[in-house]
Amino acid sequence: MGLFVWSREERDTDIPDLPNYGDVSSAEKDFDSCGNTQKIIKQGDASIYPAAWAAANYTPPGIPETNGKWCLPAAGIGSAINNNAENISNINLSLSKVGGESLLSTGGDRFWTSSENTYLAVWTFSDSRRDLQAAYKSYLVNEYDVRPVIEF
């Protein structure tokens, strides 16, 4: 979809209703993509939380009925997608049928999740390493990929 900053907060911010997952095994159990995204966008507007707002406002070309149904993936969703070759293959096959870009075509870029690690960090996923990694506050202003997911 594109590159976005997760947060432009100038201070350490813990989104009050968003759970913190301090280790990979607990983060991989977070599948509440749309619930997390809603908590983030309630915390601040698109100028403060661009990645979550971009995911929430995503509408793929030719599929307007999905408007408002997309979310920033939770860490568990990102892990389920990237850690399973069969999942990646099935998703890429579906994406190719609708003219979408392959999941692993970005060459090792990170993408954002909607899961917090601590008040200082959020979880990201890397195509090259295919594992969850914490991105600390100083990195939240970096532009990483946003790959919206839809609940159905």
Order of alpha helices (4+ residues) and beta strands (2+ residues): beta-alpha-alpha-alpha-beta-alpha-alpha-beta-beta-beta-beta-beta
